[in-house]
């Protein structure tokens, strides 16, 4: 699953098979830079954003 933040400055990518969430900063020239990564329990199958 991928989510673009409301400001369009970050892209969040969830890898359910890899049990991780990664955040990328989107530069003005549209390049991506990995800024954070979170690993969770592999038994987790979904997450909710607000």
C-alpha positions in Angstrom: 0.0 0.0 0.0 1.2 3.5 -0.8 0.0 6.8 0.7 0.9 10.3 -0.4 0.6 12.8 2.4 -1.8 15.7 2.1 1.2 18.1 1.6 2.6 15.8 -1.1 6.0 16.0 0.6 6.1 12.4 1.8 5.3 9.0 0.4 4.5 6.2 2.9 5.0 2.6 1.7 3.7 -0.4 3.6 5.1 -3.9 2.8 2.7 -6.3 4.4 4.8 -9.3 3.3 8.0 -7.6 4.5 6.2 -6.4 7.7 7.5 -2.8 7.4 6.5 0.8 6.8 8.9 3.1 5.0 8.7 6.9 4.6 10.3 8.8 1.7 10.7 12.5 1.4 9.7 13.9 -2.1 12.1 16.6 -3.2 11.0 19.6 -5.4 12.5 17.7 -8.5 10.4 14.6 -7.6 13.3 12.5 -6.3 12.7 10.2 -3.3 14.9 10.0 -0.2 14.3 7.3 2.5 13.9 9.1 5.8 12.5 6.4 8.1 11.6 2.8 8.4 9.6 0.8 10.9 9.4 -3.0 11.2 6.4 -4.6 12.8 5.3 -8.0 13.8 4.8 -10.2 10.7 1.4 -11.4 12.0 0.0 -7.8 11.5 -2.0 -7.7 8.3 -3.4 -4.1 8.0 -3.1 -0.5 9.3 -5.4 2.5 9.3 -4.5 6.2 8.7 -6.5 9.2 9.8 
